[in-house]
Amino acid sequence: MSTKIGLQGELIASSLLLNYGVDNDLVSKEGYDIIAWINAKPFRVQVKATSKPHKETGETKYRYNWNLGYGADKKPYTHNECDIIILVALDKRICHFMLPNNNKSKKMYISKMTLENEEKTFYSVIDNVKNKCLCR
């Protein structure tokens, strides 16, 4: 992936978090890109961006594809690497929030990348993490 696509995704995700009232810092560490401060606790946020939807061979509809792997062997993200994943569709400037779930990829039809789903997934993920103990 182009580093410009990645940086654009990180900036959109950071700005969106601020819009939702979540202070954050861009850090670009291995395994996460942003530290988000929720209830005065730091959470590691990995951002994945794609520039536009694609139509795969044999498919009739366009969808966004994100690679959720890291490293040379593309290991899937787990709670050991990050606490929150934000998927960014650059063409729409809309995000999808999710928890790390050990998947190597995420595919989503265009119809699911909406402002309503962005807000719904944001609140769902924040409600899930905000009371977690960060003891490791």
N, CA, C and O atoms as a GROMACS GRO file, in nm:
protein
  544
    1MET      N    1   0.085  -0.117   0.000
    1MET     CA    2   0.000   0.000   0.000
    1MET      C    3   0.089   0.123   0.000
    1MET      O    4   0.196   0.123   0.060
    2SER      N    5   0.044   0.223  -0.066
    2SER     CA    6   0.115   0.350  -0.069
    2SER      C    7   0.117   0.412   0.070
    2SER      O    8   0.018   0.408   0.142
    3THR      N    9   0.232   0.469   0.106
    3THR     CA   10   0.239   0.536   0.237
    3THR      C   11   0.149   0.659   0.238
    3THR      O   12   0.104   0.702   0.345
    4LYS      N   13   0.122   0.718   0.121
    4LYS     CA   14   0.031   0.833   0.115
    4LYS      C   15  -0.112   0.790   0.150
    4LYS      O   16  -0.183   0.863   0.218
    5ILE      N   17  -0.153   0.673   0.103
    5ILE     CA   18  -0.286   0.622   0.136
    5ILE      C   19  -0.295   0.597   0.286
    5ILE      O   20  -0.394   0.634   0.350
    6GLY      N   21  -0.192   0.536   0.342
    6GLY     CA   22  -0.189   0.510   0.486
    6GLY      C   23  -0.193   0.637   0.568
    6GLY      O   24  -0.268   0.645   0.665
    7LEU      N   25  -0.114   0.736   0.530
    7LEU     CA   26  -0.111   0.863   0.604
    7LEU      C   27  -0.245   0.935   0.594
    7LEU      O   28  -0.294   0.990   0.692
    8GLN      N   29  -0.305   0.934   0.475
    8GLN     CA   30  -0.437   0.996   0.461
    8GLN      C   31  -0.538   0.929   0.553
    8GLN      O   32  -0.618   0.997   0.618
    9GLY      N   33  -0.535   0.797   0.558
    9GLY     CA   34  -0.625   0.724   0.646
    9GLY      C   35  -0.604   0.760   0.792
    9GLY      O   36  -0.701   0.780   0.865
   10GLU      N   37  -0.478   0.769   0.835
   10GLU     CA   38  -0.448   0.805   0.973
   10GLU      C   39  -0.499   0.945   1.006
   10GLU      O   40  -0.553   0.967   1.114
   11LEU      N   41  -0.480   1.039   0.914
   11LEU     CA   42  -0.526   1.176   0.940
   11LEU      C   43  -0.678   1.184   0.946
   11LEU      O   44  -0.733   1.254   1.031
   12ILE      N   45  -0.746   1.113   0.857
   12ILE     CA   46  -0.893   1.111   0.860
   12ILE      C   47  -0.941   1.047   0.990
   12ILE      O   48  -1.031   1.099   1.055
   13ALA      N   49  -0.882   0.934   1.028
   13ALA     CA   50  -0.922   0.865   1.151
   13ALA      C   51  -0.898   0.954   1.274
   13ALA      O   52  -0.983   0.961   1.362
   14SER      N   53  -0.783   1.020   1.279
   14SER     CA   54  -0.752   1.107   1.392
   14SER      C   55  -0.852   1.223   1.400
   14SER      O   56  -0.902   1.255   1.508
   15SER      N   57  -0.879   1.284   1.287
   15SER     CA   58  -0.975   1.394   1.283
   15SER      C   59  -1.114   1.348   1.324
   15SER      O   60  -1.184   1.418   1.398
   16LEU      N   61  -1.154   1.231   1.278
   16LEU     CA   62  -1.286   1.178   1.313
   16LEU      C   63  -1.296   1.149   1.462
   16LEU      O   64  -1.397   1.180   1.525
   17LEU      N   65  -1.191   1.091   1.519
   17LEU     CA   66  -1.191   1.067   1.664
   17LEU      C   67  -1.208   1.199   1.739
   17LEU      O   68  -1.285   1.206   1.835
   18LEU      N   69  -1.137   1.303   1.696
   18LEU     CA   70  -1.152   1.434   1.760
   18LEU      C   71  -1.295   1.485   1.746
   18LEU      O   72  -1.350   1.543   1.839
   19ASN      N   73  -1.355   1.464   1.629
   19ASN     CA   74  -1.493   1.505   1.606
   19ASN      C   75  -1.589   1.437   1.702
   19ASN      O   76  -1.689   1.496   1.743
   20TYR      N   77  -1.560   1.310   1.738
   20TYR     CA   78  -1.641   1.237   1.834
   20TYR      C   79  -1.601   1.266   1.978
   20TYR      O   80  -1.655   1.205   2.071
   21GLY      N   81  -1.507   1.358   1.999
   21GLY     CA   82  -1.468   1.396   2.134
   21GLY      C   83  -1.358   1.312   2.195
   21GLY      O   84  -1.338   1.315   2.316
   22VAL      N   85  -1.286   1.235   2.112
   22VAL     CA   86  -1.180   1.149   2.163
   22VAL      C   87  -1.044   1.212   2.130
   22VAL      O   88  -1.004   1.218   2.014
   23ASP      N   89  -0.974   1.259   2.233
   23ASP     CA   90  -0.839   1.311   2.212
   23ASP      C   91  -0.749   1.198   2.166
   23ASP      O   92  -0.766   1.083   2.207
   24ASN      N   93  -0.653   1.230   2.080
   24ASN     CA   94  -0.564   1.126   2.028
   24ASN      C   95  -0.434   1.186   1.978
   24ASN      O   96  -0.424   1.306   1.953
   25ASP      N   97  -0.336   1.099   1.965
   25ASP     CA   98  -0.205   1.138   1.914
   25ASP      C   99  -0.162   1.040   1.806
   25ASP      O  100  -0.173   0.919   1.823
   26LEU      N  101  -0.113   1.094   1.693
   26LEU     CA  102  -0.055   1.008   1.590
   26LEU      C  103   0.082   0.964   1.640
   26LEU      O  104   0.165   1.047   1.676
   27VAL      N  105   0.106   0.834   1.641
   27VAL     CA  106   0.234   0.784   1.692
   27VAL      C  107   0.305   0.690   1.594
   27VAL      O  108   0.428   0.680   1.600
   28SER      N  109   0.234   0.624   1.506
   28SER     CA  110   0.291   0.532   1.407
   28SER      C  111   0.394   0.436   1.466
   28SER      O  112   0.509   0.432   1.422
   29LYS      N  113   0.351   0.360   1.563
   29LYS     CA  114   0.433   0.255   1.623
   29LYS      C  115   0.403   0.123   1.554
   29LYS      O  116   0.304   0.112   1.481
   30GLU      N  117   0.487   0.024   1.576
   30GLU     CA  118   0.459  -0.107   1.516
   30GLU      C  119   0.337  -0.166   1.584
   30GLU      O  120   0.336  -0.186   1.706
   31GLY      N  121   0.234  -0.194   1.505
   31GLY     CA  122   0.112  -0.253   1.558
   31GLY      C  123  -0.001  -0.153   1.576
   31GLY      O  124  -0.117  -0.192   1.584
   32TYR      N  125   0.031  -0.024   1.583
   32TYR     CA  126  -0.074   0.077   1.596
   32TYR      C  127  -0.024   0.212   1.547
   32TYR      O  128   0.096   0.237   1.542
   33ASP      N  129  -0.119   0.298   1.509
   33ASP     CA  130  -0.087   0.428   1.450
   33ASP      C  131  -0.125   0.546   1.538
   33ASP      O  132  -0.067   0.654   1.526
   34ILE      N  133  -0.223   0.525   1.626
   34ILE     CA  134  -0.279   0.634   1.707
   34ILE      C  135  -0.294   0.585   1.850
   34ILE      O  136  -0.327   0.469   1.875
   35ILE      N  137  -0.270   0.676   1.944
   35ILE     CA  138  -0.310   0.652   2.083
   35ILE      C  139  -0.434   0.738   2.105
   35ILE      O  140  -0.430   0.860   2.092
   36ALA      N  141  -0.545   0.674   2.139
   36ALA     CA  142  -0.671   0.744   2.168
   36ALA      C  143  -0.692   0.744   2.318
   36ALA      O  144  -0.673   0.642   2.384
   37TRP      N  145  -0.731   0.857   2.370
   37TRP     CA  146  -0.751   0.872   2.515
   37TRP      C  147  -0.900   0.866   2.545
   37TRP      O  148  -0.975   0.959   2.515
   38ILE      N  149  -0.943   0.754   2.607
   38ILE     CA  150  -1.084   0.731   2.638
   38ILE      C  151  -1.094   0.711   2.789
   38ILE      O  152  -1.031   0.621   2.844
   39ASN      N  153  -1.174   0.796   2.855
   39ASN     CA  154  -1.182   0.794   3.002
   39ASN      C  155  -1.044   0.803   3.065
   39ASN      O  156  -1.014   0.733   3.162
   40ALA      N  157  -0.960   0.888   3.010
   40ALA     CA  158  -0.823   0.914   3.060
   40ALA      C  159  -0.733   0.791   3.052
   40ALA      O  160  -0.630   0.785   3.118
   41LYS      N  161  -0.771   0.691   2.970
   41LYS     CA  162  -0.689   0.572   2.951
   41LYS      C  163  -0.645   0.566   2.805
   41LYS      O  164  -0.722   0.599   2.715
   42PRO      N  165  -0.520   0.524   2.781
   42PRO     CA  166  -0.471   0.515   2.642
   42PRO      C  167  -0.514   0.385   2.575
   42PRO      O  168  -0.508   0.278   2.635
   43PHE      N  169  -0.558   0.396   2.450
   43PHE     CA  170  -0.594   0.279   2.370
   43PHE      C  171  -0.517   0.286   2.238
   43PHE      O  172  -0.507   0.392   2.177
   44ARG      N  173  -0.465   0.172   2.196
   44ARG     CA  174  -0.387   0.162   2.073
   44ARG      C  175  -0.482   0.142   1.955
   44ARG      O  176  -0.564   0.051   1.955
   45VAL      N  177  -0.470   0.229   1.855
   45VAL     CA  178  -0.558   0.225   1.739
   45VAL      C  179  -0.477   0.198   1.613
   45VAL      O  180  -0.383   0.270   1.582
   46GLN      N  181  -0.515   0.093   1.543
   46GLN     CA  182  -0.454   0.062   1.413
   46GLN      C  183  -0.548   0.112   1.305
   46GLN      O  184  -0.668   0.087   1.310
   47VAL      N  185  -0.493   0.184   1.207
   47VAL     CA  186  -0.573   0.238   1.098
   47VAL      C  187  -0.537   0.166   0.968
   47VAL      O  188  -0.420   0.148   0.937
   48LYS      N  189  -0.639   0.125   0.896
   48LYS     CA  190  -0.621   0.064   0.764
   48LYS      C  191  -0.705   0.144   0.665
   48LYS      O  192  -0.822   0.171   0.691
   49ALA      N  193  -0.645   0.181   0.553
   49ALA     CA  194  -0.715   0.263   0.455
   49ALA      C  195  -0.714   0.197   0.318
   49ALA      O  196  -0.621   0.124   0.283
   50THR      N  197  -0.819   0.225   0.242
   50THR     CA  198  -0.825   0.184   0.102
   50THR      C  199  -0.874   0.304   0.022
   50THR      O  200  -0.955   0.383   0.070
   51SER      N  201  -0.824   0.318  -0.100
   51SER     CA  202  -0.854   0.438  -0.177
   51SER      C  203  -0.992   0.434  -0.242
   51SER      O  204  -1.056   0.538  -0.259
   52LYS      N  205  -1.038   0.314  -0.279
   52LYS     CA  206  -1.168   0.304  -0.349
   52LYS      C  207  -1.215   0.159  -0.348
   52LYS      O  208  -1.137   0.068  -0.321
   53PRO      N  209  -1.343   0.138  -0.376
   53PRO     CA  210  -1.394  -0.001  -0.383
   53PRO      C  211  -1.349  -0.068  -0.512
   53PRO      O  212  -1.314  -0.002  -0.610
   54HIS      N  213  -1.352  -0.200  -0.511
   54HIS     CA  214  -1.311  -0.280  -0.627
   54HIS      C  215  -1.418  -0.386  -0.654
   54HIS      O  216  -1.493  -0.426  -0.566
   55LYS      N  217  -1.423  -0.428  -0.780
   55LYS     CA  218  -1.510  -0.539  -0.816
   55LYS      C  219  -1.419  -0.658  -0.847
   55LYS      O  220  -1.339  -0.654  -0.941
   56GLU      N  221  -1.431  -0.762  -0.768
   56GLU     CA  222  -1.346  -0.879  -0.787
   56GLU      C  223  -1.402  -0.966  -0.899
   56GLU      O  224  -1.520  -0.959  -0.932
   57THR      N  225  -1.317  -1.047  -0.956
   57THR     CA  226  -1.355  -1.137  -1.063
   57THR      C  227  -1.475  -1.223  -1.020
   57THR      O  228  -1.473  -1.286  -0.914
   58GLY      N  229  -1.576  -1.224  -1.103
   58GLY     CA  230  -1.695  -1.304  -1.074
   58GLY      C  231  -1.797  -1.235  -0.987
   58GLY      O  232  -1.907  -1.287  -0.968
   59GLU      N  233  -1.764  -1.119  -0.934
   59GLU     CA  234  -1.856  -1.044  -0.848
   59GLU      C  235  -1.938  -0.946  -0.933
   59GLU      O  236  -1.895  -0.906  -1.041
   60THR      N  237  -2.053  -0.909  -0.884
   60THR     CA  238  -2.137  -0.812  -0.954
   60THR      C  239  -2.140  -0.677  -0.884
   60THR      O  240  -2.181  -0.577  -0.943
   61LYS      N  241  -2.097  -0.673  -0.758
   61LYS     CA  242  -2.100  -0.549  -0.681
   61LYS      C  243  -1.959  -0.510  -0.638
   61LYS      O  244  -1.872  -0.594  -0.616
   62TYR      N  245  -1.940  -0.379  -0.625
   62TYR     CA  246  -1.814  -0.327  -0.575
   62TYR      C  247  -1.811  -0.337  -0.423
   62TYR      O  248  -1.914  -0.326  -0.356
   63ARG      N  249  -1.690  -0.358  -0.370
   63ARG     CA  250  -1.675  -0.358  -0.225
   63ARG      C  251  -1.534  -0.312  -0.188
   63ARG      O  252  -1.440  -0.318  -0.267
   64TYR      N  253  -1.525  -0.265  -0.066
   64TYR     CA  254  -1.396  -0.223  -0.012
   64TYR      C  255  -1.325  -0.345   0.045
   64TYR      O  256  -1.388  -0.435   0.100
   65ASN      N  257  -1.193  -0.346   0.030
   65ASN     CA  258  -1.111  -0.454   0.083
   65ASN      C  259  -0.999  -0.395   0.168
   65ASN      O  260  -0.927  -0.305   0.123
   66TRP      N  261  -0.984  -0.446   0.288
   66TRP     CA  262  -0.874  -0.404   0.376
   66TRP      C  263  -0.793  -0.526   0.416
   66TRP      O  264  -0.849  -0.630   0.452
   67ASN      N  265  -0.662  -0.515   0.408
   67ASN     CA  266  -0.573  -0.619   0.457
   67ASN      C  267  -0.550  -0.592   0.604
   67ASN      O  268  -0.498  -0.486   0.640
   68LEU      N  269  -0.586  -0.685   0.690
   68LEU     CA  270  -0.570  -0.668   0.834
   68LEU      C  271  -0.448  -0.742   0.888
   68LEU      O  272  -0.438  -0.764   1.009
   69GLY      N  273  -0.358  -0.780   0.801
   69GLY     CA  274  -0.238  -0.848   0.846
   69GLY      C  275  -0.122  -0.751   0.861
   69GLY      O  276  -0.123  -0.641   0.805
   70TYR      N  277  -0.023  -0.793   0.938
   70TYR     CA  278   0.096  -0.711   0.956
   70TYR      C  279   0.220  -0.799   0.948
   70TYR      O  280   0.213  -0.921   0.964
   71GLY      N  281   0.333  -0.736   0.923
   71GLY     CA  282   0.458  -0.810   0.914
   71GLY      C  283   0.472  -0.882   0.781
   71GLY      O  284   0.381  -0.883   0.699
   72ALA      N  285   0.588  -0.942   0.763
   72ALA     CA  286   0.618  -1.012   0.637
   72ALA      C  287   0.522  -1.128   0.612
   72ALA      O  288   0.487  -1.154   0.497
   73ASP      N  289   0.480  -1.197   0.718
   73ASP     CA  290   0.390  -1.311   0.700
   73ASP      C  291   0.243  -1.274   0.720
   73ASP      O  292   0.157  -1.362   0.727
   74LYS      N  293   0.215  -1.144   0.730
   74LYS     CA  294   0.077  -1.092   0.739
   74LYS      C  295  -0.005  -1.159   0.848
   74LYS      O  296  -0.114  -1.212   0.823
   75LYS      N  297   0.048  -1.156   0.970
   75LYS     CA  298  -0.027  -1.208   1.085
   75LYS      C  299  -0.147  -1.118   1.111
   75LYS      O  300  -0.137  -0.996   1.096
   76PRO      N  301  -0.260  -1.175   1.150
   76PRO     CA  302  -0.377  -1.091   1.180
   76PRO      C  303  -0.360  -1.018   1.312
   76PRO      O  304  -0.296  -1.068   1.404
   77TYR      N  305  -0.419  -0.898   1.320
   77TYR     CA  306  -0.414  -0.820   1.445
   77TYR      C  307  -0.500  -0.887   1.553
   77TYR      O  308  -0.610  -0.935   1.527
   78THR      N  309  -0.446  -0.888   1.673
   78THR     CA  310  -0.518  -0.936   1.791
   78THR      C  311  -0.510  -0.826   1.896
   78THR      O  312  -0.454  -0.720   1.872
   79HIS      N  313  -0.566  -0.852   2.013
   79HIS     CA  314  -0.561  -0.755   2.123
   79HIS      C  315  -0.420  -0.735   2.175
   79HIS      O  316  -0.395  -0.642   2.252
   80ASN      N  317  -0.326  -0.821   2.136
   80ASN     CA  318  -0.186  -0.802   2.177
   80ASN      C  319  -0.121  -0.687   2.101
   80ASN      O  320  -0.030  -0.623   2.154
   81GLU      N  321  -0.166  -0.660   1.977
   81GLU     CA  322  -0.106  -0.555   1.896
   81GLU      C  323  -0.180  -0.422   1.906
   81GLU      O  324  -0.117  -0.316   1.905
   82CYS      N  325  -0.313  -0.426   1.916
   82CYS     CA  326  -0.390  -0.303   1.920
   82CYS      C  327  -0.524  -0.328   1.990
   82CYS      O  328  -0.564  -0.442   2.010
   83ASP      N  329  -0.591  -0.220   2.027
   83ASP     CA  330  -0.719  -0.229   2.097
   83ASP      C  331  -0.839  -0.201   2.006
   83ASP      O  332  -0.948  -0.254   2.027
   84ILE      N  333  -0.816  -0.118   1.905
   84ILE     CA  334  -0.923  -0.075   1.813
   84ILE      C  335  -0.865  -0.072   1.673
   84ILE      O  336  -0.748  -0.037   1.653
   85ILE      N  337  -0.946  -0.110   1.575
   85ILE     CA  338  -0.907  -0.096   1.434
   85ILE      C  339  -1.007  -0.001   1.369
   85ILE      O  340  -1.128  -0.014   1.386
   86ILE      N  341  -0.954   0.094   1.294
   86ILE     CA  342  -1.039   0.185   1.216
   86ILE      C  343  -1.010   0.162   1.069
   86ILE      O  344  -0.897   0.177   1.024
   87LEU      N  345  -1.114   0.126   0.994
   87LEU     CA  346  -1.104   0.106   0.851
   87LEU      C  347  -1.153   0.233   0.783
   87LEU      O  348  -1.262   0.283   0.814
   88VAL      N  349  -1.075   0.286   0.690
   88VAL     CA  350  -1.108   0.413   0.626
   88VAL      C  351  -1.129   0.391   0.476
   88VAL      O  352  -1.046   0.331   0.409
   89ALA      N  353  -1.242   0.441   0.425
   89ALA     CA  354  -1.269   0.446   0.281
   89ALA      C  355  -1.235   0.589   0.237
   89ALA      O  356  -1.313   0.681   0.259
   90LEU      N  357  -1.120   0.606   0.175
   90LEU     CA  358  -1.073   0.741   0.142
   90LEU      C  359  -1.164   0.814   0.046
   90LEU      O  360  -1.182   0.935   0.059
   91ASP      N  361  -1.224   0.744  -0.050
   91ASP     CA  362  -1.309   0.811  -0.148
   91ASP      C  363  -1.434   0.871  -0.084
   91ASP      O  364  -1.486   0.971  -0.133
   92LYS      N  365  -1.483   0.810   0.024
   92LYS     CA  366  -1.601   0.861   0.094
   92LYS      C  367  -1.565   0.939   0.220
   92LYS      O  368  -1.647   1.014   0.273
   93ARG      N  369  -1.441   0.921   0.268
   93ARG     CA  370  -1.396   0.979   0.395
   93ARG      C  371  -1.488   0.935   0.510
   93ARG      O  372  -1.529   1.013   0.595
   94ILE      N  373  -1.517   0.805   0.507
   94ILE     CA  374  -1.602   0.743   0.608
   94ILE      C  375  -1.523   0.628   0.669
   94ILE      O  376  -1.444   0.562   0.601
   95CYS      N  377  -1.545   0.606   0.798
   95CYS     CA  378  -1.472   0.502   0.871
   95CYS      C  379  -1.566   0.394   0.924
   95CYS      O  380  -1.686   0.415   0.941
   96HIS      N  381  -1.507   0.281   0.950
   96HIS     CA  382  -1.575   0.169   1.015
   96HIS      C  383  -1.486   0.129   1.132
   96HIS      O  384  -1.368   0.103   1.115
   97PHE      N  385  -1.544   0.124   1.251
   97PHE     CA  386  -1.469   0.089   1.372
   97PHE      C  387  -1.492  -0.057   1.406
   97PHE      O  388  -1.604  -0.108   1.392
   98MET      N  389  -1.387  -0.124   1.450
   98MET     CA  390  -1.400  -0.264   1.489
   98MET      C  391  -1.294  -0.300   1.592
   98MET      O  392  -1.196  -0.228   1.611
   99LEU      N  393  -1.316  -0.412   1.658
   99LEU     CA  394  -1.219  -0.465   1.752
   99LEU      C  395  -1.132  -0.565   1.677
   99LEU      O  396  -1.179  -0.627   1.582
  100PRO      N  397  -1.006  -0.583   1.719
  100PRO     CA  398  -0.925  -0.686   1.656
  100PRO      C  399  -0.991  -0.823   1.675
  100PRO      O  400  -1.033  -0.857   1.785
  101ASN      N  401  -1.000  -0.900   1.567
  101ASN     CA  402  -1.071  -1.027   1.576
  101ASN      C  403  -0.997  -1.142   1.510
  101ASN      O  404  -1.057  -1.244   1.476
  102ASN      N  405  -0.867  -1.125   1.493
  102ASN     CA  406  -0.783  -1.232   1.440
  102ASN      C  407  -0.811  -1.263   1.293
  102ASN      O  408  -0.774  -1.370   1.245
  103ASN      N  409  -0.876  -1.171   1.220
  103ASN     CA  410  -0.901  -1.189   1.077
  103ASN      C  411  -0.789  -1.124   0.997
  103ASN      O  412  -0.735  -1.021   1.038
  104LYS      N  413  -0.756  -1.182   0.884
  104LYS     CA  414  -0.650  -1.128   0.799
  104LYS      C  415  -0.701  -1.024   0.699
  104LYS      O  416  -0.622  -0.951   0.640
  105SER      N  417  -0.833  -1.018   0.681
  105SER     CA  418  -0.888  -0.920   0.588
  105SER      C  419  -1.031  -0.886   0.627
  105SER      O  420  -1.096  -0.957   0.704
  106LYS      N  421  -1.078  -0.775   0.571
  106LYS     CA  422  -1.217  -0.733   0.591
  106LYS      C  423  -1.266  -0.682   0.457
  106LYS      O  424  -1.201  -0.600   0.393
  107LYS      N  425  -1.383  -0.729   0.416
  107LYS     CA  426  -1.445  -0.685   0.292
  107LYS      C  427  -1.582  -0.630   0.325
  107LYS      O  428  -1.654  -0.686   0.408
  108MET      N  429  -1.617  -0.520   0.259
  108MET     CA  430  -1.745  -0.457   0.291
  108MET      C  431  -1.804  -0.393   0.165
  108MET      O  432  -1.737  -0.318   0.094
  109TYR      N  433  -1.931  -0.424   0.139
  109TYR     CA  434  -1.998  -0.364   0.024
  109TYR      C  435  -2.016  -0.213   0.047
  109TYR      O  436  -2.026  -0.166   0.160
  110ILE      N  437  -2.018  -0.141  -0.063
  110ILE     CA  438  -2.029   0.005  -0.060
  110ILE      C  439  -2.148   0.050   0.024
  110ILE      O  440  -2.139   0.148   0.097
  111SER      N  441  -2.258  -0.021   0.014
  111SER     CA  442  -2.381   0.019   0.084
  111SER      C  443  -2.365   0.018   0.236
  111SER      O  444  -2.444   0.082   0.306
  112LYS      N  445  -2.265  -0.050   0.288
  112LYS     CA  446  -2.242  -0.055   0.433
  112LYS      C  447  -2.154   0.059   0.483
  112LYS      O  448  -2.150   0.086   0.603
  113MET      N  449  -2.083   0.128   0.392
  113MET     CA  450  -1.997   0.239   0.432
  113MET      C  451  -2.078   0.368   0.430
  113MET      O  452  -2.074   0.445   0.334
  114THR      N  453  -2.153   0.390   0.539
  114THR     CA  454  -2.238   0.507   0.552
  114THR      C  455  -2.206   0.581   0.681
  114THR      O  456  -2.143   0.525   0.771
  115LEU      N  457  -2.249   0.705   0.689
  115LEU     CA  458  -2.230   0.781   0.813
  115LEU      C  459  -2.304   0.717   0.929
  115LEU      O  460  -2.256   0.720   1.043
  116GLU      N  461  -2.420   0.660   0.902
  116GLU     CA  462  -2.497   0.594   1.007
  116GLU      C  463  -2.420   0.475   1.064
  116GLU      O  464  -2.413   0.457   1.186
  117ASN      N  465  -2.362   0.392   0.976
  117ASN     CA  466  -2.284   0.278   1.022
  117ASN      C  467  -2.154   0.322   1.090
  117ASN      O  468  -2.109   0.258   1.186
  118GLU      N  469  -2.096   0.430   1.042
  118GLU     CA  470  -1.976   0.483   1.107
  118GLU      C  471  -2.007   0.517   1.253
  118GLU      O  472  -1.936   0.475   1.344
  119GLU      N  473  -2.114   0.592   1.273
  119GLU     CA  474  -2.152   0.631   1.410
  119GLU      C  475  -2.188   0.509   1.495
  119GLU      O  476  -2.148   0.500   1.610
  120LYS      N  477  -2.262   0.418   1.438
  120LYS     CA  478  -2.303   0.297   1.510
  120LYS      C  479  -2.181   0.215   1.552
  120LYS      O  480  -2.172   0.172   1.667
  121THR      N  481  -2.086   0.193   1.460
  121THR     CA  482  -1.968   0.113   1.495
  121THR      C  483  -1.878   0.188   1.592
  121THR      O  484  -1.814   0.125   1.676
  122PHE      N  485  -1.871   0.320   1.581
  122PHE     CA  486  -1.791   0.399   1.676
  122PHE      C  487  -1.842   0.376   1.818
  122PHE      O  488  -1.765   0.338   1.907
  123TYR      N  489  -1.970   0.399   1.840
  123TYR     CA  490  -2.025   0.387   1.975
  123TYR      C  491  -2.019   0.243   2.027
  123TYR      O  492  -1.998   0.220   2.146
  124SER      N  493  -2.037   0.147   1.940
  124SER     CA  494  -2.028   0.007   1.980
  124SER      C  495  -1.887  -0.027   2.029
  124SER      O  496  -1.871  -0.090   2.134
  125VAL      N  497  -1.786   0.014   1.954
  125VAL     CA  498  -1.647  -0.014   1.993
  125VAL      C  499  -1.608   0.063   2.118
  125VAL      O  500  -1.545   0.007   2.208
  126ILE      N  501  -1.644   0.189   2.125
  126ILE     CA  502  -1.608   0.270   2.243
  126ILE      C  503  -1.675   0.214   2.368
  126ILE      O  504  -1.612   0.206   2.473
  127ASP      N  505  -1.802   0.175   2.358
  127ASP     CA  506  -1.869   0.114   2.473
  127ASP      C  507  -1.798  -0.014   2.517
  127ASP      O  508  -1.793  -0.045   2.636
  128ASN      N  509  -1.745  -0.088   2.422
  128ASN     CA  510  -1.677  -0.213   2.453
  128ASN      C  511  -1.544  -0.191   2.524
  128ASN      O  512  -1.509  -0.267   2.614
  129VAL      N  513  -1.469  -0.088   2.484
  129VAL     CA  514  -1.334  -0.071   2.539
  129VAL      C  515  -1.325   0.025   2.657
  129VAL      O  516  -1.231   0.016   2.736
  130LYS      N  517  -1.420   0.116   2.673
  130LYS     CA  518  -1.401   0.225   2.768
  130LYS      C  519  -1.388   0.180   2.914
  130LYS      O  520  -1.326   0.252   2.994
  131ASN      N  521  -1.442   0.068   2.951
  131ASN     CA  522  -1.431   0.022   3.089
  131ASN      C  523  -1.333  -0.093   3.107
  131ASN      O  524  -1.327  -0.155   3.213
  132LYS      N  525  -1.255  -0.121   3.003
  132LYS     CA  526  -1.158  -0.230   3.011
  132LYS      C  527  -1.038  -0.192   3.097
  132LYS      O  528  -0.993  -0.078   3.096
  133CYS      N  529  -0.989  -0.289   3.169
  133CYS     CA  530  -0.866  -0.273   3.244
  133CYS      C  531  -0.751  -0.292   3.145
  133CYS      O  532  -0.752  -0.385   3.064
  134LEU      N  533  -0.653  -0.205   3.151
  134LEU     CA  534  -0.541  -0.215   3.059
  134LEU      C  535  -0.421  -0.285   3.120
  134LEU      O  536  -0.310  -0.274   3.068
  135CYS      N  537  -0.443  -0.356   3.227
  135CYS     CA  538  -0.334  -0.430   3.292
  135CYS      C  539  -0.291  -0.544   3.202
  135CYS      O  540  -0.374  -0.623   3.156
  136ARG      N  541  -0.163  -0.554   3.177
  136ARG     CA  542  -0.111  -0.662   3.091
  136ARG      C  543   0.009  -0.722   3.155
  136ARG      O  544   0.069  -0.814   3.100
   0.00000   0.00000   0.00000
